[in-house]
Amino acid sequence: MNENGTDKLVNDFPSKIRDAYGTNKNLAKILDQGIEMLFYLEEDAFERKQVQNVVAALRDVAVVLRQSE
């Protein structure tokens, strides 16, 4: 990806976070849950919706990071 495309992705990232998660703090909270889940994931340890939220957040971050390469 060229430099202009990368700059656009970096500049658009905060608005994508706001649109999807409300605030950076909300996204960070979901990602923190994901880290916790990796250590303690057992059946019925977390609600299904919590796991889905973490997966969605990680996917969104991964997509943006891949596009910025």
C-alpha positions as CSV (number, residue, x, y, z in Angstrom):
1,M,0.0,0.0,0.0
2,N,1.3,3.4,-0.8
3,E,2.1,6.1,1.8
4,N,-1.1,8.1,1.0
5,G,-3.2,5.0,1.5
6,T,-1.5,4.2,4.8
7,D,-1.9,7.8,6.0
8,K,-5.6,7.6,5.2
9,L,-6.0,4.3,7.2
10,V,-4.2,5.8,10.1
11,N,-6.3,9.0,10.0
12,D,-9.5,7.1,9.6
13,F,-8.8,4.6,12.4
14,P,-10.0,6.8,15.3
15,S,-13.4,7.4,13.5
16,K,-13.7,3.7,12.8
17,I,-13.1,3.0,16.5
18,R,-15.7,5.6,17.5
19,D,-18.2,4.2,15.0
20,A,-17.8,0.6,16.1
21,Y,-16.9,0.9,19.9
22,G,-17.8,4.5,21.0
23,T,-14.4,5.3,22.5
24,N,-10.9,4.0,22.5
25,K,-11.5,3.1,26.1
26,N,-14.4,0.7,25.2
27,L,-12.2,-1.0,22.5
28,A,-9.4,-1.3,25.0
29,K,-11.8,-2.9,27.5
30,I,-12.9,-5.5,24.9
31,L,-9.3,-6.3,24.0
32,D,-8.4,-6.6,27.7
33,Q,-11.3,-9.1,28.0
34,G,-9.8,-11.0,25.1
35,I,-6.4,-11.3,26.8
36,E,-8.1,-12.5,29.9
37,M,-10.1,-15.0,28.0
38,L,-7.0,-16.5,26.4
39,F,-5.7,-17.4,29.9
40,Y,-9.0,-18.6,31.5
41,L,-11.3,-19.7,28.7
42,E,-13.3,-22.6,29.9
43,E,-16.8,-23.6,29.2
44,D,-19.2,-21.1,30.8
45,A,-16.4,-18.8,32.0
46,F,-17.6,-16.0,29.8
47,E,-20.9,-15.2,28.2
48,R,-21.1,-16.0,24.5
49,K,-21.7,-12.3,23.6
50,Q,-18.5,-11.3,25.4
51,V,-16.4,-13.7,23.4
52,Q,-18.1,-12.5,20.2
53,N,-17.3,-8.9,21.0
54,V,-13.7,-9.7,21.6
55,V,-13.4,-11.6,18.3
56,A,-15.0,-8.8,16.4
57,A,-12.7,-6.2,18.0
58,L,-9.6,-8.3,17.2
59,R,-10.8,-8.9,13.6
60,D,-11.3,-5.1,13.1
61,V,-7.9,-4.3,14.4
62,A,-6.3,-7.0,12.3
63,V,-8.1,-5.8,9.1
64,V,-6.8,-2.3,9.6
65,L,-3.3,-3.5,10.4
66,R,-3.2,-5.7,7.3
67,Q,-4.4,-2.9,5.1
68,S,-1.7,-0.6,6.4
69,E,1.1,-2.9,5.2
